[in-house]
Amino acid sequence: MATLGIDIGCISVKIAVVGRPEDRDLFKELASSSPLFYVPEADERVFPAESAPPVLATAYRRIKGSPSGATRELLAQVLEALPDGLVAGVRVTGSGGKLICQLLDVPYENEFKAIARASGEMHPDISTVFEMGGESS
């Protein structure tokens, strides 16, 4: 079972799927077989430690004035790429998150709390995180 997170800001939307340790091989296969998912090591970015939960993430997608349309389109593509029944929970963050969580009838979560929890889980050695978005930068 995995949790799907949608972050929607004033400029873009992106989705991450966080699995359990036993999902690691499945997530690697999904990342390599679908151009939808971003592969961190392809861009020399930091990949979570082997002990951390596996993550699939999409690239940023511009909302182009339609936050709900962009989110629905990306969400449909992600769900189509994932095996049926994999997603057990959904959370939404970001400045456009409250609108989207109402449309999808899913919980909203403060993005700063989500970032702190994810950083602590995936990279416990990190002590500082900078979060900048289209509105806050």
Secondary structure by P-SEA (a helix, b strand, c coil): cbbbbbbbcccbbbbbbbbcccaaaaaaaaaaaccccccccccccccccccccbbbbbccccccccaaaaaaaaaaaaaaaccccccccccccccaaaaaaaaaccccccaaaaaaaaaaaccccccbbbbbccccc
